[in-house]
Amino acid sequence: STCVKYKTISKQEPKQKSLRPVIPYFGGKTKVASKIIDHLPKDYDTYVEPMVGGGSVYWKENKAKKYVINDKNKEIYNLYKTAKNSPGTVKSCKLNPSKEKFKKIKGKSKKGACDTMNLFKHSYGAQGESFAKKGRKLQNTFTDDHAEKLKKTTVLNQDFRSVLKKHDNKNTIIYLDPPYVKGGENYKEHGVTPKEVCDSVKKLKKAKAI
């Protein structure tokens, strides 16, 4: 008798979509995200971004199996954490506040996810500070696809050095887009120096960084 051995074909998971950022952010890389992603290694399982901000590259990257995003700014962290744990809350955020309402939101000691979304979408330079009338109604860009990606994502509020140390693992790519000191006054959390970032990256033993 003849024995025929069939090759097992595993069903591939559907490829994730390339998503738009939930908020604009000062120094964001929306226009060059694709070029940055082209420089990432071909093979990795985990994508880590220790200074995520608006997350232009994080939202566009679609190869990793799991993600880690971190931001020292508690308002940014709270936005992503809320989006992960209660996606319906962020999906239903109403935008386009008046100048007076914008000032009221900015003056809150504790800001919710929708407050943060409004501040960054309706401010000059996406800095969350001065009200800017856009001349058109802005759309809430958070979708079910964003929520699905966040299910695979760990959201942190730590110093970037801690994130690097904890996620120095094989098959991990770490993308750093730091708020440098020269422009630190434009960030709620002051910037870091290139040397600080470089010295921290040099300590990595297993993960790759860009």
C-alpha positions in Angstrom: 0.0 0.0 0.0 1.1 3.6 -0.6 1.1 6.1 2.3 0.7 9.7 1.3 1.8 12.3 3.9 -0.1 15.5 3.6 1.4 18.8 4.6 -0.6 20.5 7.3 -1.6 24.0 6.3 -2.3 26.3 9.2 -4.9 28.9 8.8 -3.3 32.4 8.9 -4.7 35.1 11.1 -6.3 38.0 9.1 -3.8 40.8 8.7 -4.4 43.8 10.9 -5.5 47.1 9.3 -3.3 50.2 9.1 -5.1 52.6 11.5 -5.2 56.4 11.8 -4.0 57.9 15.2 -6.7 58.6 17.7 -5.2 62.0 18.4 -2.7 64.3 16.7 0.4 65.0 18.7 3.2 67.5 18.6 6.1 66.0 16.7 4.0 63.1 15.4 5.2 61.0 12.5 2.0 60.4 10.6 3.5 61.5 7.3 6.6 59.3 7.6 5.2 56.4 9.5 5.3 54.1 6.5 9.0 54.9 5.8 9.8 54.2 9.5 8.0 50.9 9.4 10.0 49.9 6.2 13.2 50.1 8.4 11.9 47.6 11.0 13.2 44.1 11.0 11.3 41.5 9.0 10.8 39.1 11.9 9.6 40.0 15.4 6.7 39.1 17.7 6.5 42.1 20.0 6.4 45.8 19.2 7.3 48.2 22.0 7.0 52.0 22.0 8.2 53.6 25.2 7.2 57.2 24.2 4.1 56.6 22.2 2.4 60.1 22.1 -0.1 60.0 19.3 1.2 56.6 18.2 1.4 57.2 14.4 3.8 54.3 13.9 2.1 52.1 16.5 -1.3 52.4 14.9 0.1 51.9 11.4 2.4 48.9 12.2 0.5 45.6 11.6 2.9 42.7 11.8 3.4 42.1 15.5 1.5 39.6 17.6 1.5 41.7 20.7 2.2 45.4 21.6 3.5 47.5 24.5 2.9 51.2 24.5 4.0 53.6 27.2 3.7 57.3 27.9 4.9 59.3 31.0 2.1 61.8 30.4 -0.7 60.5 32.6 -3.4 62.1 30.4 -2.2 60.2 27.3 -1.8 57.0 29.3 -5.4 57.4 30.6 -6.7 57.9 27.1 -5.2 54.7 25.8 -6.0 52.7 29.0 -9.7 53.8 28.8 -9.8 53.0 25.1 -8.5 49.5 25.9 -10.7 48.8 29.0 -13.8 50.7 27.9 -13.6 51.2 24.1 -17.3 52.3 23.9 -16.5 55.3 26.1 -13.8 56.6 23.7 -15.8 55.7 20.6 -18.7 57.9 21.8 -16.5 60.9 22.7 -18.1 64.1 21.3 -15.7 66.6 19.7 -15.8 70.2 18.5 -16.1 72.2 21.8 -16.4 75.9 21.9 -13.5 78.1 23.0 -15.1 78.5 26.4 -15.6 74.7 26.8 -12.0 74.1 25.7 -10.7 76.4 28.5 -13.0 74.6 31.0 -11.7 71.2 29.9 -8.1 72.4 30.1 -8.7 73.7 33.7 -9.8 70.3 35.0 -7.4 68.8 37.6 -8.4 65.3 36.4 -9.2 64.9 32.7 -11.1 62.0 31.2 -10.2 60.3 27.9 -12.7 62.5 26.0 -11.2 65.6 27.6 -7.8 64.6 26.4 -9.0 63.8 22.9 -10.7 67.2 22.6 -7.6 69.1 23.9 -5.2 67.6 21.4 -7.6 67.7 18.4 -8.5 71.3 19.0 -5.3 72.9 19.9 -2.5 74.7 18.0 0.2 72.3 17.0 -1.6 69.5 18.7 0.0 70.5 22.1 -3.2 70.5 24.1 -2.7 74.1 25.2 -4.2 76.9 23.0 -7.6 76.6 21.4 -7.5 76.5 17.6 -10.7 76.9 15.5 -10.3 74.4 12.7 -13.0 75.8 10.4 -14.6 72.3 10.1 -16.0 69.7 12.4 -13.5 67.0 13.3 -14.3 63.4 13.4 -13.7 60.9 16.2 -11.3 58.5 14.5 -11.5 55.7 17.2 -13.0 52.6 15.7 -13.7 48.9 16.5 -10.4 48.1 14.7 -8.5 50.4 17.2 -10.2 48.5 20.0 -9.2 45.2 18.6 -5.6 46.2 18.3 -5.6 47.4 21.9 -6.7 43.9 23.0 -3.2 42.8 22.0 -1.6 45.9 23.7 -0.2 46.5 27.2 -0.6 50.1 28.1 1.9 51.6 30.6 2.7 54.8 32.4 6.4 54.5 33.3 9.8 55.9 32.7 11.1 54.8 29.3 14.2 53.2 30.9 12.0 50.8 32.9 10.2 49.8 29.8 13.4 49.1 27.9 14.8 47.0 30.7 11.6 45.0 31.2 11.1 44.3 27.5 14.6 43.5 26.5 13.5 40.2 24.9 14.3 38.2 21.8 12.0 38.8 18.8 11.2 42.3 20.1 11.5 45.5 18.3 11.6 48.8 20.3 10.8 52.0 18.5 11.8 55.2 20.2 10.6 58.7 19.2 11.8 60.8 22.1 10.7 64.3 23.1 14.2 65.8 23.0 15.2 68.5 25.5 15.6 71.2 22.8 11.9 71.1 22.3 11.0 70.0 25.8 9.0 73.2 26.6 6.5 71.9 24.0 5.8 68.8 26.0 3.9 68.4 29.3 6.6 65.9 30.3 10.0 67.5 29.7 12.2 65.9 27.1 15.3 63.8 27.3 18.7 64.1 25.8 19.9 62.0 22.8 22.7 60.7 25.0 20.2 59.5 27.7 18.3 57.5 25.0 21.4 56.2 23.3 23.0 55.0 26.6 19.8 53.2 27.6 19.5 51.5 24.2 23.1 50.3 24.4 22.3 48.3 27.5 19.8 46.2 25.5 21.0 42.6 25.2 18.3 40.8 23.2 15.8 43.3 21.8 16.4 45.4 18.7 15.8 49.1 18.7 15.2 51.9 16.1 
